[in-house]
């Protein structure tokens, strides 16, 4: 089976990062630069998410029951449970404003979709944010059967089959929820997570472990950082007009 050039070029990085190594290059999952959508002029919150302790070794994906997936790799990749960057920061951390926004404030949802791609038998990105009412385009880029199952508490659960490459389906979410879990029942290792919010003040850390949230009105906010393995941490920060405030987080292996 021919593997697209773009994916082929990423395989060495995916394999090393998956094993829990500190490696340079692109992170599987997360927004490319860890920057969420802008909400317009206002203050900015920046920061980074550090990791301390011994880097966990991510388990190998068990593709033995799916030879079509296994054939895409010379060496089996690892689950992306913990991705530690070369600078000691964590990728795939969802950071968002949890409390403090003006009472009654509303924010228009973008018309442009967020894309969740089922490619090389993984979900890309692994962790992302989306606004209530914003379209989510789910795409199968593999020449084999995937499905997409969403397990929600506040949003309606759905389970849709995407049996062929190039197939897409679009859905929206009606209520805030941090986090929604996406899975493929055909390939049990395929997971993704989405933070659904009624506002655009969120970001996902990438290859440098940094995040930036723009356009916040002046005020004091509770900011939360979520990681699929290490849970959540919160911080409080005061934002002034046209100024940048910094809040950092640190996760440690238990």
C-alpha positions in Angstrom: 0.0 0.0 0.0 1.4 3.4 -1.0 1.8 5.9 1.8 1.4 9.6 0.9 4.7 11.5 0.8 3.6 13.9 3.6 2.8 11.1 6.0 6.0 9.1 5.0 8.1 12.1 5.9 6.5 12.2 9.4 6.9 8.6 10.3 10.3 8.7 12.0 9.1 11.7 14.1 5.9 9.9 15.0 7.7 6.8 16.1 10.2 8.6 18.3 7.6 11.0 19.8 5.3 8.2 20.5 7.9 6.3 22.5 8.0 9.3 24.8 11.3 10.7 23.6 12.1 14.4 23.5 12.3 14.9 19.8 12.3 17.9 17.5 9.8 18.4 14.7 6.0 18.2 14.3 3.7 17.1 17.1 0.9 14.7 16.3 -2.2 16.5 17.3 -2.8 20.0 18.6 -2.9 23.2 16.6 0.3 23.8 14.7 1.4 26.8 16.7 -0.6 26.3 19.8 -2.7 29.4 19.0 -6.4 29.6 19.4 -8.8 31.8 17.3 -8.7 35.5 17.9 -11.7 37.2 19.5 -10.6 40.7 18.4 -8.8 43.5 20.1 -8.1 43.3 23.8 -5.6 41.7 26.2 -3.6 38.5 25.7 -2.8 35.6 27.9 0.3 33.7 27.1 2.2 30.9 28.8 3.8 27.5 28.5 3.1 24.1 29.9 6.2 22.4 31.4 6.7 18.7 32.2 8.9 17.5 35.1 10.1 14.1 35.9 11.0 11.0 33.9 9.3 10.9 30.5 6.7 8.1 30.4 7.1 5.5 27.6 4.0 5.4 25.5 2.7 1.9 24.7 2.9 0.6 21.1 -0.3 0.6 19.1 -1.6 -2.9 18.7 -2.5 -3.1 15.0 -2.4 -6.9 14.8 -6.1 -7.2 14.1 -5.9 -4.6 11.3 -3.2 -5.6 8.7 -4.2 -2.7 6.5 -3.1 -0.2 9.2 0.0 -2.2 10.2 1.1 -2.3 6.5 1.5 1.5 6.6 4.3 1.4 9.1 7.8 -0.3 9.1 7.8 -0.1 12.8 4.6 0.1 14.9 4.0 3.6 16.2 3.3 4.4 19.8 0.2 6.0 21.3 0.5 9.7 21.8 -0.6 9.7 25.4 2.3 12.0 26.5 4.3 14.0 24.0 7.2 15.9 25.7 8.9 18.5 23.5 12.7 18.9 23.3 12.5 22.0 25.6 10.7 20.0 28.4 7.2 21.2 27.7 4.1 19.3 26.9 2.2 19.2 23.6 -1.5 18.4 23.3 -2.6 20.4 26.3 -5.9 22.2 25.9 -5.8 25.6 27.7 -9.0 27.7 28.0 -10.7 30.5 30.0 -12.9 28.6 32.5 -14.4 31.6 34.3 -14.4 35.4 34.5 -15.9 36.5 31.2 -18.5 39.3 31.3 -21.9 38.0 32.3 -24.2 37.7 29.3 -21.5 38.1 26.7 -22.0 36.2 23.5 -19.6 35.3 20.8 -20.3 34.4 17.2 -19.2 31.0 16.0 -16.9 30.8 13.0 -18.4 29.6 9.8 -15.2 27.9 8.8 -15.0 24.3 10.0 -12.4 22.6 12.3 -11.2 19.5 10.5 -10.6 16.2 12.2 -8.7 13.9 9.8 -8.5 10.1 10.1 -5.2 9.6 8.4 -2.6 6.7 8.7 -5.0 5.1 11.2 -4.8 8.0 13.7 -6.8 11.1 14.4 -5.2 14.4 13.5 -5.3 16.6 15.5 -5.4 14.6 18.7 -6.5 17.5 20.9 -8.3 20.6 19.7 -10.9 23.3 20.5 -14.1 24.2 18.8 -16.9 26.7 19.5 -20.5 25.7 20.1 -22.2 25.9 16.7 -19.0 25.8 14.7 -18.9 23.1 12.1 -16.6 20.1 12.6 -15.7 18.3 9.4 -14.6 14.7 10.0 -12.6 13.3 7.1 -11.5 9.7 6.3 -8.2 10.0 4.4 -7.5 6.2 4.5 -8.5 3.6 1.9 -10.3 1.5 4.6 -13.2 1.6 6.9 -13.2 4.0 9.9 -16.1 5.1 12.1 -16.3 8.1 14.3 -18.0 7.7 17.7 -18.5 10.7 20.0 -19.0 10.1 23.7 -20.6 13.2 25.2 -22.2 14.2 28.5 -23.8 17.5 27.4 -23.9 16.8 23.7 -25.7 14.2 21.7 -23.7 11.0 21.1 -23.3 9.9 17.5 -21.6 7.0 15.7 -21.0 7.4 12.0 -19.4 5.0 9.5 -16.9 6.4 7.0 -16.1 3.4 4.8 -13.9 4.9 2.1 -11.2 7.4 1.5 -12.4 10.9 0.8 -15.6 10.6 2.7 -16.5 13.4 5.1 -19.3 14.2 7.5 -20.0 17.5 9.2 -21.5 18.0 12.7 -22.0 20.8 15.2 -22.2 20.7 19.0 -24.9 22.5 20.9 -23.5 22.8 24.4 -20.2 23.5 26.1 -18.2 20.4 27.1 -14.6 19.9 28.2 -13.7 17.4 27.0 -15.5 15.4 24.3 -14.0 12.0 23.4 -13.8 10.8 19.8 -13.0 7.2 19.0 -12.9 4.7 16.2 -14.5 1.4 17.2 -12.9 -0.3 14.3 -9.4 0.7 15.5 -9.5 1.0 19.2 -6.2 3.0 19.6 -7.7 5.9 17.6 -8.6 8.7 20.0 -9.1 12.4 19.9 -10.4 15.0 22.4 -12.2 18.3 21.8 -13.0 21.2 24.1 -16.3 22.7 23.1 -16.8 26.2 24.4 -19.3 29.1 23.9 -16.4 31.5 23.4 -13.1 31.6 21.4 -10.7 32.0 24.3 -8.7 28.7 24.0 -5.6 27.2 22.5 -3.7 23.9 22.3 0.0 23.6 22.9 2.2 22.4 20.1 5.9 21.7 19.5 7.1 24.4 21.9 4.6 23.9 24.7 3.3 27.5 24.5 -0.1 28.9 24.1 -1.6 32.4 23.4 -5.2 33.5 24.0 -6.1 36.8 22.4 -8.8 39.4 22.6 -9.8 39.1 26.2 -11.5 42.1 27.8 -9.9 43.5 30.9 -10.7 41.4 34.0 -9.6 38.6 36.2 -9.9 35.1 34.8 -9.6 31.4 35.8 -7.6 29.6 33.2 -7.5 25.8 33.0 -5.1 23.5 31.4 -6.3 19.9 30.5 -4.1 16.9 29.6 -5.5 13.5 28.8 -3.1 11.7 31.1 -2.3 14.2 33.8 -5.7 15.8 34.3 -6.3 19.5 34.9 -4.6 22.5 36.6 -6.0 26.0 37.0 -4.5 29.4 37.4 -5.8 32.9 38.1 -4.7 35.9 36.0 -5.6 39.5 35.6 -5.7 40.9 32.1 -5.4 44.6 31.3 -6.5 46.4 28.1 -4.0 46.0 25.2 -1.5 44.2 27.5 -0.1 40.7 27.8 -0.3 38.6 30.9 1.5 35.3 31.5 0.4 32.2 33.3 2.4 29.0 33.2 1.5 25.4 34.1 3.6 22.4 35.2 2.6 18.8 35.1 4.6 16.1 36.7 4.5 12.3 36.4 2.8 10.9 39.5 
